[in-house]
Each structure stands twice: as structure tokens, then as C-alpha cells.
Amino acid sequence: MQLIRARHPQDPVLDAAVTHALLRRVAAGELGPVARVFRPGPTMAFGRLDALAAGFAGARDAAAAHGYAPIVRLGGGHAAGYDEGSVLVELIRPEPAIAEGIQERFAGATALLVQALAALGVGAHVGELPGEYCAGAWSVNATGVKLAGTAQRSIRGASLVTAMLIVEGGRRLRDALVDVYAALGIDWRPATAGAADEIRAGLRAPDAERAVIATLAAHESLVAGELDGATLALARELQGAHGVAGITDIHGRSSRPPRPRGGP
């Protein structure tokens, strides 16, 4: 499995498009399995249903006001925020069937996160917390705080599992999510949002990044890779699918959402 750590923290839309491009290229047989592990720039990743909601314009503006770049991600549910105090883990593999192996992939990704957190001295569990943001059965939590969320996207020929691990910046995230979710009209419990360093003082995102890579290396044969020119060129073509002005589906077809009521 090729390990790619390239990142564009000043351009979160491009970073989302890079993941999209890698998925496309793995599906086409142009690349083998890829793991991408990196610390992102400040990002509020909205689900596609969020982007169709009446309150999306307000949620987008709230994210930006808190310093998070709003994007539309490939998979997952509602809004999730992260920044350079977080670690993103993306596992992209060739898949012969689009609808098979979903539970196994979720189980593998969450086990990876739990093991990495254990190596950092944080005992974590898998499961949905009552009232958590971006709720899901495959969330990873500790002491009542959601530390990581997972999402999947499959296309013909390949699958993507994405996990975000929040290591630092819990208060900033909570403050932003309060305003974003209020705009979207979604009820949740802000106490469920936080970061690992609030559980284990002194923990830093680079430590977590190294722990994730070491844990992944214990299960996969990793080879250091680079983001090649063809992937980057495709990513630049796909950026429009992840900006908030309009929505393009994963296969490149335009599906601009209706203008939110009361929006600009």
C-alpha cells in the first residue's frame, strides 16, 4: 500500500479534490491501494444533504466566521470540523463489488484508530454517543467525547474510508459546531465535541500522526509515495465538486442545489 502524506493546508478544497482524484485513479486501475495520512488545514466538511438544506448558507458562513473553510466531502453525514490539530486518515482500495465489505472496512478503520489512541495513552471505544455531532455507529469516543468519525464512499472499482481524529483544538471545534448546527437546524449535545488532548494533557497532533502511521504499518506493507502530476491535475479538475458554490456528483455530473431560502 502506497503511503501519501502530501497536503495543502492553505487550500482545503484542493485537499478534498486530491482524495477524490485518488479514488478515481484507483478505481480505473491506474494506482494500487493508497493510504493518505496528513494534518489538514482548518476545514468544515459538509455532507451533501447539508448542502441541500435551507440553512446551508448560514452554516457555511458560520464555519468561515470561525476560520474553517467550508467544503463538500465525498462521504459521510452532517458537518464535521477539523484543522492542523487533527489527523485525517484515508484508505483507498480497489474493490470488485461496490456494495460489499462496507462493515468490514468500517471495523478495520475504527480498530486502527482505537489502537493508535491506545498507543498514545487514551482508552477509546467504538459507538455512537447520544446527541453527538455527525452521528454514526462507527464513531470513536472516550469519556463521553467523540474523538473520531468515519465515513465511506464507494464507486465502481474502488472504495474510500475516511477517518478524522481530533487531537487538539476541542474548544474551537465546539464553538464552531454550535453555530454551524444551529444554522442547519440540527439538535445535538456540544459536550460530545472535543479533542484527545482534553483527555490526555500534552498530547499533540504530530504524535498522533506518527502513532496512526505506525499502527497502520503493523497491518499493511507501506511504501512511501508521492502525489504524482496526473493525480494533482485531475484533482484540480475536480475542485468544483467540493466547493460550496455548487455541487457536482462523484462522477462529474453537475447537480447544483437549490438556492437556500434567505441565503445571498
Backbone bond lengths (Angstrom), bond angles and torsions (degrees), N, CA, C in turn:
res aa  C-N    CA-C-N  psi(-1)  N-CA   C-N-CA  omega(-1)  CA-C   N-CA-C  phi
1 M - - - 1.459 - - 1.522 109.56 -
2 Q 1.328 116.30 130.21 1.460 121.76 -179.63 1.532 109.69 -80.36
3 L 1.317 116.46 129.39 1.458 122.13 177.64 1.518 109.46 -100.01
4 I 1.312 116.15 117.94 1.464 121.91 179.83 1.524 108.41 -114.68
5 R 1.307 116.53 129.92 1.463 120.78 -178.25 1.527 112.16 -118.96
6 A 1.324 116.81 7.03 1.465 121.02 179.26 1.516 110.17 -58.85
7 R 1.322 116.79 142.22 1.456 121.01 -179.05 1.518 109.86 -149.39
8 H 1.316 115.83 160.16 1.457 122.55 179.94 1.532 107.90 -134.70
9 P 1.328 117.52 72.74 1.465 120.59 -172.75 1.519 113.83 -61.63
10 Q 1.333 118.01 -23.12 1.459 120.35 178.46 1.528 112.23 -83.88
11 D 1.336 117.26 -6.28 1.462 121.20 -177.03 1.526 109.78 -141.09
12 P 1.338 117.43 76.02 1.465 120.12 -178.22 1.520 114.31 -60.27
13 V 1.329 118.34 -29.23 1.464 120.05 176.98 1.525 109.74 -64.06
14 L 1.320 117.40 -42.19 1.453 120.11 177.59 1.518 110.50 -64.25
15 D 1.331 117.69 -40.41 1.457 119.16 179.18 1.524 111.55 -61.18
16 A 1.330 117.31 -39.90 1.466 119.92 176.06 1.521 110.74 -64.62
17 A 1.324 116.49 -38.00 1.460 120.59 179.61 1.529 111.91 -69.11
18 V 1.329 117.01 -31.88 1.473 119.85 175.93 1.524 110.26 -61.62
19 T 1.324 116.42 -45.16 1.465 119.77 177.20 1.523 110.84 -59.77
20 H 1.324 116.74 -44.04 1.463 122.74 177.68 1.530 110.11 -58.03
21 A 1.348 116.26 -45.37 1.460 120.56 -179.46 1.530 111.42 -65.12
22 L 1.316 117.36 -40.78 1.465 120.06 177.72 1.526 110.82 -61.75
23 L 1.333 116.63 -41.80 1.465 120.04 178.10 1.525 110.39 -61.07
24 R 1.312 117.11 -45.13 1.458 121.25 179.56 1.533 111.20 -60.98
25 R 1.322 116.44 -43.10 1.465 119.91 -175.26 1.525 111.98 -73.50
26 V 1.338 117.09 -35.21 1.462 119.19 174.10 1.521 109.70 -65.39
27 A 1.327 117.08 -41.52 1.464 120.86 179.33 1.516 111.69 -61.86
28 A 1.321 116.86 -34.59 1.465 121.53 -179.12 1.525 112.99 -80.53
29 G 1.331 117.50 -4.66 1.457 120.86 -178.67 1.512 113.47 81.37
30 E 1.328 117.23 11.72 1.465 121.22 -179.30 1.518 112.15 -84.52
31 L 1.332 116.53 -19.78 1.456 122.89 175.46 1.515 108.92 -135.28
32 G 1.338 116.06 153.52 1.450 120.98 173.09 1.516 110.16 -86.96
33 P 1.319 118.34 -163.52 1.470 121.10 -179.72 1.528 111.61 -59.03
34 V 1.309 115.51 141.93 1.462 121.70 -177.29 1.528 109.23 -131.59
35 A 1.330 115.63 135.96 1.461 121.88 167.32 1.519 106.88 -114.83
36 R 1.314 115.90 127.91 1.465 120.37 176.16 1.518 107.41 -116.69
37 V 1.323 116.67 120.45 1.459 122.71 -179.23 1.522 107.27 -127.90
38 F 1.331 117.01 121.83 1.469 119.12 -176.21 1.521 110.32 -161.94
39 R 1.331 114.43 164.01 1.461 121.31 174.39 1.531 107.85 -100.99
40 P 1.313 117.41 120.07 1.466 121.10 -171.79 1.519 112.73 -87.93
41 G 1.319 115.09 168.26 1.452 120.35 168.88 1.518 109.78 -76.46
42 P 1.338 117.93 169.37 1.471 120.76 -178.12 1.531 111.26 -59.96
43 T 1.324 115.93 119.64 1.466 121.89 -171.81 1.522 110.02 -139.38
44 M 1.322 116.74 137.63 1.456 121.80 167.06 1.528 105.45 -112.69
45 A 1.334 115.67 107.09 1.461 121.56 -175.04 1.530 108.77 -93.10
46 F 1.319 115.84 111.93 1.455 121.85 -179.39 1.521 110.52 -94.04
47 G 1.335 116.00 144.57 1.444 120.50 170.94 1.515 110.19 -77.37
48 R 1.333 116.70 165.70 1.461 120.11 -177.09 1.523 112.16 -68.26
49 L 1.321 117.72 -30.73 1.467 118.86 175.02 1.524 111.07 -67.20
50 D 1.332 117.52 -35.27 1.462 120.60 174.40 1.531 110.11 -57.78
51 A 1.327 115.56 -43.61 1.462 120.49 -175.46 1.521 112.54 -67.16
52 L 1.322 117.45 -16.90 1.458 121.66 177.36 1.526 112.60 -98.06
53 A 1.325 116.87 -3.44 1.462 120.88 -175.90 1.526 111.07 -76.50
54 A 1.331 115.88 151.23 1.462 120.91 -179.54 1.520 111.88 -59.96
55 G 1.332 117.61 -32.03 1.457 120.97 -177.35 1.513 114.73 -91.70
56 F 1.341 117.85 12.48 1.460 119.14 -173.59 1.528 112.88 -63.31
57 A 1.334 117.56 -40.82 1.465 118.98 -178.96 1.525 110.65 -59.26
58 G 1.335 116.28 -42.21 1.456 119.32 178.28 1.513 112.01 -66.82
59 A 1.335 116.86 -38.50 1.463 120.41 179.06 1.523 110.78 -66.26
60 R 1.323 115.88 -41.95 1.470 120.58 176.78 1.517 110.73 -58.59
61 D 1.337 116.08 -46.76 1.460 120.06 -178.72 1.532 111.72 -67.31
62 A 1.331 116.81 -35.46 1.457 120.20 177.72 1.522 110.88 -64.48
63 A 1.334 116.28 -42.25 1.470 119.51 177.65 1.519 110.68 -60.11
64 A 1.326 116.53 -46.68 1.463 120.53 -179.20 1.528 111.30 -63.34
65 A 1.327 116.46 -37.43 1.464 119.70 179.72 1.523 111.98 -63.56
66 H 1.321 116.89 -28.70 1.463 121.38 177.25 1.531 112.13 -89.53
67 G 1.311 117.78 3.85 1.456 121.58 176.86 1.513 115.38 89.43
68 Y 1.337 117.68 13.41 1.458 122.00 178.64 1.530 109.40 -102.68
69 A 1.317 116.84 128.47 1.460 120.41 176.59 1.525 109.32 -74.19
70 P 1.334 118.75 123.48 1.465 119.62 179.41 1.520 111.17 -78.79
71 I 1.331 116.55 132.61 1.458 121.72 175.98 1.532 108.20 -135.79
72 V 1.321 115.38 167.09 1.457 121.64 170.93 1.518 106.91 -111.01
73 R 1.336 116.47 123.47 1.451 120.07 -173.32 1.531 111.30 -94.76
74 L 1.325 114.73 171.40 1.458 120.95 -177.19 1.521 112.79 -71.64
75 G 1.307 117.27 -42.18 1.462 119.92 -174.89 1.504 110.91 -138.00
76 G 1.317 116.14 174.37 1.454 120.37 174.33 1.510 112.65 105.40
77 G 1.326 116.17 -179.38 1.440 122.50 -174.30 1.510 112.78 -98.32
78 H 1.335 117.04 -111.02 1.455 121.49 -175.62 1.531 111.51 -90.75
79 A 1.319 114.37 -176.25 1.459 121.40 -171.74 1.524 112.89 -57.47
80 A 1.316 115.35 138.41 1.464 123.13 175.89 1.527 107.99 -138.66
81 G 1.322 116.67 132.76 1.449 120.59 -177.84 1.518 112.05 -110.36
82 Y 1.327 115.20 152.32 1.463 121.43 176.98 1.521 108.72 -163.13
83 D 1.340 115.82 165.65 1.461 121.24 179.43 1.518 108.57 -154.19
84 E 1.338 117.18 -159.38 1.468 119.61 -175.78 1.525 112.34 -71.02
85 G 1.315 117.73 -6.10 1.448 121.47 170.31 1.517 112.77 -86.11
86 S 1.307 116.21 8.00 1.459 122.54 -179.63 1.522 110.12 -121.08
87 V 1.324 115.13 167.74 1.460 121.64 175.53 1.522 107.68 -125.71
88 L 1.316 116.71 127.44 1.454 121.41 174.03 1.522 109.01 -100.06
89 V 1.317 115.55 135.12 1.468 122.75 178.47 1.522 107.17 -123.27
90 E 1.314 116.99 122.47 1.457 121.80 -178.84 1.522 108.80 -127.87
91 L 1.304 116.23 122.04 1.457 122.34 -178.52 1.520 108.14 -115.22
92 I 1.315 116.38 118.48 1.466 122.50 -176.55 1.518 108.13 -121.03
93 R 1.328 115.57 124.92 1.465 120.47 -175.79 1.525 110.65 -134.97
94 P 1.325 116.41 148.68 1.468 119.13 169.77 1.524 109.61 -64.06
95 E 1.325 116.92 140.57 1.465 121.37 179.93 1.523 109.71 -137.69
96 P 1.338 117.55 128.81 1.461 119.41 -179.43 1.516 113.86 -73.80
97 A 1.340 117.58 -25.48 1.468 121.30 -176.84 1.519 109.04 -132.99
98 I 1.315 116.81 132.84 1.458 121.26 -171.58 1.526 113.09 -69.95
99 A 1.335 117.90 -29.08 1.467 120.29 -172.21 1.522 113.92 -105.14
100 E 1.332 118.15 8.86 1.458 120.13 -177.22 1.524 111.15 -105.46
101 G 1.324 115.89 151.20 1.458 121.88 172.36 1.510 115.45 81.01
102 I 1.333 117.98 11.83 1.464 120.69 -175.20 1.530 110.90 -62.89
103 Q 1.328 117.04 -50.21 1.466 120.28 -178.09 1.525 111.28 -65.09
104 E 1.310 116.56 -38.41 1.474 120.62 -179.83 1.528 110.38 -64.21
105 R 1.332 116.85 -39.26 1.458 119.23 179.73 1.531 111.05 -68.28
106 F 1.319 116.58 -41.50 1.464 118.98 176.06 1.530 110.54 -60.79
107 A 1.330 116.05 -45.20 1.467 119.97 -178.41 1.522 111.15 -62.03
108 G 1.326 116.87 -41.79 1.461 120.17 -179.90 1.517 112.50 -65.29
109 A 1.338 116.93 -42.63 1.468 120.47 -178.64 1.526 111.61 -67.33
110 T 1.336 117.03 -42.30 1.461 118.69 -179.33 1.523 111.42 -70.57
111 A 1.330 117.42 -34.82 1.466 119.62 175.66 1.528 110.48 -62.22
112 L 1.321 116.72 -38.58 1.464 121.27 176.92 1.524 110.77 -59.41
113 L 1.327 116.83 -45.55 1.460 120.79 -178.89 1.523 111.61 -66.68
114 V 1.330 116.70 -43.41 1.470 120.20 179.86 1.530 110.07 -61.78
115 Q 1.324 117.36 -42.26 1.469 120.80 179.48 1.523 111.20 -65.84
116 A 1.313 116.94 -42.20 1.465 119.74 179.38 1.527 110.83 -64.39
117 L 1.326 117.04 -41.88 1.468 120.14 177.64 1.525 111.14 -64.48
118 A 1.323 117.09 -38.69 1.465 119.89 177.91 1.523 110.43 -61.04
119 A 1.332 116.84 -39.96 1.465 120.66 178.20 1.525 111.54 -63.82
120 L 1.339 116.66 -23.23 1.463 122.14 178.90 1.528 112.60 -93.41
121 G 1.339 116.12 0.75 1.448 120.44 178.29 1.516 114.90 88.85
122 V 1.339 116.93 19.02 1.460 121.46 178.90 1.526 108.53 -116.36
123 G 1.314 116.81 118.32 1.461 120.97 177.54 1.516 109.96 -84.63
124 A 1.318 117.37 114.83 1.463 121.70 -174.24 1.522 111.00 -120.62
125 H 1.324 114.62 162.19 1.460 121.89 -178.38 1.527 109.22 -133.82
126 V 1.321 115.79 159.96 1.464 121.76 177.78 1.517 109.08 -102.98
127 G 1.319 116.44 132.98 1.459 120.52 176.64 1.518 111.14 150.64
128 E 1.319 115.85 158.78 1.458 121.79 -179.04 1.521 111.07 -81.02
129 L 1.315 116.53 131.21 1.459 122.32 173.84 1.526 109.50 -86.12
130 P 1.309 118.60 141.69 1.467 119.96 176.36 1.525 110.39 -58.20
131 G 1.318 116.11 124.87 1.456 121.01 176.12 1.513 115.27 77.38
132 E 1.322 118.54 14.98 1.467 119.06 -178.84 1.532 110.94 -72.03
133 Y 1.345 115.50 157.47 1.457 119.96 174.62 1.522 109.36 -76.36
134 C 1.318 116.33 152.06 1.465 122.17 -179.01 1.531 109.77 43.57
135 A 1.318 114.76 57.78 1.462 121.42 -169.39 1.524 112.46 -63.06
136 G 1.339 115.64 142.82 1.456 121.05 177.71 1.505 111.86 -166.85
137 A 1.327 115.25 148.80 1.464 120.69 -178.03 1.525 112.38 -65.38
138 W 1.341 116.95 -19.43 1.462 120.46 -176.42 1.524 112.18 -105.80
139 S 1.329 117.27 24.26 1.461 120.37 172.22 1.532 109.53 -69.74
140 V 1.326 115.26 156.57 1.459 121.45 176.55 1.522 107.68 -116.40
141 N 1.335 116.32 128.19 1.461 119.35 -174.56 1.527 111.25 -137.53
142 A 1.324 114.01 162.68 1.470 121.79 174.65 1.521 107.60 -150.34
143 T 1.325 117.29 136.63 1.470 125.12 179.69 1.528 112.09 48.40
144 G 1.335 117.00 39.25 1.448 120.87 176.58 1.509 115.78 79.42
145 V 1.333 117.13 11.21 1.461 121.96 -178.98 1.529 109.24 -118.87
146 K 1.314 116.42 132.23 1.456 120.98 176.09 1.523 108.90 -76.57
147 L 1.322 116.04 119.01 1.464 121.16 -179.64 1.515 112.55 -101.83
148 A 1.320 116.92 -22.33 1.466 119.52 -177.45 1.515 109.97 -153.11
149 G 1.322 114.87 146.07 1.450 121.82 172.51 1.514 109.47 -123.93
150 T 1.304 116.43 154.51 1.457 121.61 179.69 1.520 109.63 -127.75
151 A 1.319 115.78 151.68 1.457 121.61 178.16 1.518 108.39 -149.43
152 Q 1.320 115.65 159.86 1.460 120.75 178.81 1.517 110.84 -132.26
153 R 1.315 114.07 156.40 1.460 122.46 169.47 1.521 107.25 -147.57
154 S 1.304 116.68 132.09 1.467 121.13 177.42 1.518 109.08 -124.31
155 I 1.313 116.10 140.48 1.450 122.67 169.83 1.529 106.71 -128.34
156 R 1.302 116.58 172.20 1.454 118.77 -179.59 1.530 109.94 -61.08
157 G 1.335 116.45 114.13 1.455 120.88 176.38 1.511 116.10 105.78
158 A 1.343 118.26 -13.49 1.464 118.36 -176.86 1.519 111.10 -160.71
159 S 1.331 115.17 157.29 1.459 122.17 175.44 1.518 110.03 -128.37
160 L 1.322 114.49 152.13 1.456 122.65 175.89 1.516 108.98 -126.26
161 V 1.330 116.87 128.02 1.459 122.04 168.51 1.525 106.74 -114.82
162 T 1.315 116.03 126.58 1.462 121.96 179.26 1.524 109.16 -116.70
163 A 1.321 116.04 135.66 1.459 121.18 175.23 1.525 108.48 -132.72
164 M 1.316 115.79 137.85 1.465 120.58 175.02 1.513 108.07 -115.79
165 L 1.304 116.02 129.19 1.460 122.42 179.80 1.524 108.21 -113.59
166 I 1.331 116.37 116.91 1.470 121.32 -177.57 1.528 108.21 -90.25
167 V 1.313 116.95 114.57 1.459 122.51 -175.23 1.526 111.49 -105.35
168 E 1.314 117.70 -43.64 1.459 123.52 -179.97 1.534 108.94 -129.88
169 G 1.326 116.02 162.95 1.464 120.49 172.19 1.512 114.89 83.66
170 G 1.318 117.61 30.77 1.457 120.54 -178.43 1.519 113.65 -61.30
171 R 1.318 117.94 -41.91 1.466 119.80 -177.98 1.521 111.26 -65.76
172 R 1.317 116.34 -43.13 1.471 119.87 178.33 1.523 110.50 -59.77
173 L 1.333 116.48 -43.20 1.458 120.90 179.64 1.523 110.78 -62.66
174 R 1.324 117.28 -46.60 1.467 120.18 179.75 1.528 111.44 -58.10
175 D 1.322 116.11 -46.47 1.459 119.89 -178.41 1.526 111.27 -60.18
176 A 1.322 116.17 -42.45 1.465 119.64 -179.62 1.522 111.46 -68.00
177 L 1.320 116.45 -44.16 1.468 119.56 -177.43 1.525 111.89 -65.47
178 V 1.340 117.78 -33.44 1.465 119.89 177.04 1.527 109.78 -55.60
179 D 1.321 117.38 -47.55 1.463 120.78 -177.35 1.531 111.72 -74.34
180 V 1.318 116.92 -38.44 1.472 120.35 -179.27 1.527 110.50 -64.94
181 Y 1.320 116.43 -46.72 1.467 119.39 -177.82 1.529 111.69 -71.50
182 A 1.322 117.19 -30.51 1.467 119.35 174.67 1.523 110.19 -62.78
183 A 1.326 116.73 -42.44 1.461 120.30 178.96 1.524 111.42 -65.09
184 L 1.328 117.00 -36.37 1.458 120.92 179.40 1.524 112.61 -78.37
185 G 1.336 117.07 -12.37 1.455 121.05 -179.32 1.517 113.45 73.47
186 I 1.336 116.91 31.91 1.466 121.94 -178.38 1.526 109.34 -108.48
187 D 1.320 116.28 125.91 1.466 121.36 176.79 1.524 110.22 -80.21
188 W 1.328 115.80 141.24 1.464 121.03 177.62 1.514 108.29 -164.09
189 R 1.326 117.28 173.73 1.461 121.83 179.12 1.524 109.33 -108.41
190 P 1.325 119.02 109.59 1.463 120.71 -179.10 1.520 114.28 -56.17
191 A 1.329 118.10 -25.28 1.468 120.16 179.72 1.524 112.13 -63.72
192 T 1.335 118.10 -16.73 1.472 119.82 179.06 1.518 112.48 -79.12
193 A 1.325 119.23 -12.52 1.467 122.23 -179.32 1.513 109.95 -94.22
194 G 1.302 116.67 132.76 1.452 120.40 -179.85 1.507 111.66 -175.56
195 A 1.313 115.59 -165.71 1.455 121.63 -175.78 1.530 110.40 -138.13
196 A 1.313 115.31 158.78 1.464 120.66 -176.26 1.523 112.52 -64.92
197 D 1.344 117.39 -29.16 1.470 118.00 -178.60 1.520 112.42 -72.82
198 E 1.332 117.71 -9.97 1.455 120.64 173.44 1.527 111.04 -81.54
199 I 1.323 115.43 -14.59 1.464 121.54 177.15 1.521 110.27 -99.39
200 R 1.313 116.09 -42.79 1.468 120.83 175.97 1.519 108.13 -121.69
201 A 1.311 116.13 102.11 1.461 122.00 -175.92 1.521 110.86 -59.13
202 G 1.308 115.60 139.99 1.454 121.08 176.88 1.512 114.94 90.53
203 L 1.311 117.66 -6.78 1.459 120.53 179.39 1.520 109.46 -68.98
204 R 1.338 116.86 138.73 1.447 121.52 -178.36 1.525 110.63 -126.61
205 A 1.316 114.82 153.70 1.465 120.07 -176.63 1.529 113.60 -59.67
206 P 1.352 120.38 -40.89 1.464 118.23 177.43 1.531 113.04 -60.15
207 D 1.346 116.83 -34.18 1.464 120.11 176.21 1.528 110.00 -62.70
208 A 1.324 115.56 -44.53 1.462 119.99 -179.36 1.522 111.48 -66.40
209 E 1.316 116.38 -37.91 1.466 120.21 178.39 1.525 110.49 -61.06
210 R 1.329 116.36 -44.95 1.465 119.99 178.02 1.520 111.29 -63.99
211 A 1.333 116.81 -39.63 1.465 120.02 179.95 1.517 111.39 -65.21
212 V 1.320 117.29 -39.99 1.465 120.76 178.19 1.521 110.75 -62.94
213 I 1.319 116.69 -45.51 1.469 119.85 -179.16 1.526 110.40 -65.00
214 A 1.330 117.51 -41.83 1.464 120.32 179.14 1.521 111.00 -63.63
215 T 1.332 116.63 -40.39 1.466 119.85 179.16 1.518 110.40 -66.77
216 L 1.332 117.01 -42.94 1.462 120.55 177.82 1.525 111.09 -61.88
217 A 1.340 116.67 -40.14 1.460 121.34 -179.42 1.525 112.14 -65.40
218 A 1.332 116.87 -24.03 1.466 120.21 177.90 1.529 111.67 -73.23
219 H 1.337 116.81 -16.09 1.463 121.26 -177.38 1.524 113.55 -115.41
220 E 1.327 117.02 -20.37 1.454 121.98 -177.29 1.525 109.82 -128.81
221 S 1.317 115.29 152.76 1.459 120.60 172.75 1.521 107.67 -86.70
222 L 1.328 116.71 101.83 1.457 121.61 -174.81 1.529 111.16 -93.43
223 V 1.317 114.85 139.89 1.464 122.57 174.99 1.526 107.18 -126.68
224 A 1.319 117.20 127.49 1.465 120.06 -179.42 1.517 109.89 -62.14
225 G 1.312 115.73 132.56 1.462 120.77 -179.58 1.518 110.76 -129.76
226 E 1.326 115.06 171.10 1.451 122.23 177.72 1.519 109.16 -124.27
227 L 1.306 116.08 156.54 1.453 121.14 174.77 1.524 107.47 -77.33
228 D 1.330 116.78 111.25 1.462 120.13 -173.86 1.526 110.98 -81.59
229 G 1.322 114.77 164.93 1.457 121.17 -176.02 1.515 113.80 -61.42
230 A 1.328 116.98 -38.63 1.465 119.86 -178.50 1.528 110.80 -65.41
231 T 1.330 116.78 -39.83 1.463 119.84 178.51 1.517 111.02 -67.41
232 L 1.326 116.84 -42.59 1.457 119.88 179.93 1.524 111.28 -65.03
233 A 1.334 116.89 -39.37 1.467 119.91 178.36 1.528 110.97 -63.46
234 L 1.336 116.89 -42.38 1.457 120.45 177.59 1.525 110.62 -64.73
235 A 1.338 116.04 -39.60 1.465 119.72 178.55 1.521 111.15 -59.12
236 R 1.307 117.20 -40.48 1.468 119.62 -179.73 1.528 110.66 -65.73
237 E 1.323 116.64 -32.49 1.464 119.76 176.05 1.532 111.70 -69.81
238 L 1.329 116.78 -28.22 1.463 121.61 -174.69 1.519 113.97 -93.59
239 Q 1.319 117.71 -0.09 1.464 119.42 -176.18 1.528 112.72 -58.30
240 G 1.317 116.59 -32.23 1.451 119.71 -179.37 1.519 113.70 -62.57
241 A 1.340 117.05 -21.82 1.461 120.59 178.88 1.520 112.36 -74.61
242 H 1.326 117.33 -11.67 1.469 120.43 -172.18 1.519 113.88 -122.60
243 G 1.330 117.23 -8.46 1.450 119.75 172.12 1.521 109.76 -74.89
244 V 1.328 116.97 169.23 1.461 119.57 -174.34 1.526 113.19 -98.38
245 A 1.325 118.53 -1.80 1.459 119.47 179.76 1.518 111.81 -72.09
246 G 1.321 117.04 -32.14 1.453 121.59 -179.43 1.505 109.29 -157.50
247 I 1.311 117.97 161.69 1.454 123.05 -176.57 1.509 108.70 -114.07
248 T 1.327 115.46 131.73 1.456 121.34 174.47 1.509 106.83 -122.48
249 D 1.315 118.07 135.74 1.465 118.03 -176.27 1.514 111.11 -73.87
250 I 1.310 116.06 173.34 1.460 122.04 -172.02 1.526 113.05 -63.87
251 H 1.327 117.27 -21.18 1.457 121.25 178.94 1.516 112.21 -96.85
252 G 1.340 116.65 6.89 1.452 119.93 173.56 1.512 115.21 94.96
253 R 1.326 119.47 2.58 1.455 121.73 -179.08 1.524 109.49 -85.31
254 S 1.322 116.42 134.01 1.455 121.11 -178.02 1.514 111.07 -73.82
255 S 1.328 115.61 135.32 1.465 121.06 175.54 1.518 108.57 -146.51
256 R 1.337 116.24 65.24 1.465 122.09 -175.96 1.529 109.44 -59.34
257 P 1.332 117.47 128.00 1.464 119.33 -177.35 1.509 111.56 -71.06
258 P 1.328 117.18 159.18 1.456 119.21 175.05 1.526 110.53 -62.72
259 R 1.318 116.20 149.84 1.452 120.54 179.77 1.522 109.52 -65.81
260 P 1.350 117.87 126.11 1.461 119.73 -178.02 1.527 111.04 -60.72
261 R 1.318 116.33 141.77 1.463 120.22 176.97 1.517 109.43 -62.92
262 G 1.309 116.54 132.28 1.449 121.50 178.32 1.512 113.29 80.32
263 G 1.343 118.01 2.14 1.460 120.71 -178.34 1.519 110.70 -84.25
264 P 1.322 117.42 176.95 1.466 120.90 -178.18 1.510 111.14 -71.79
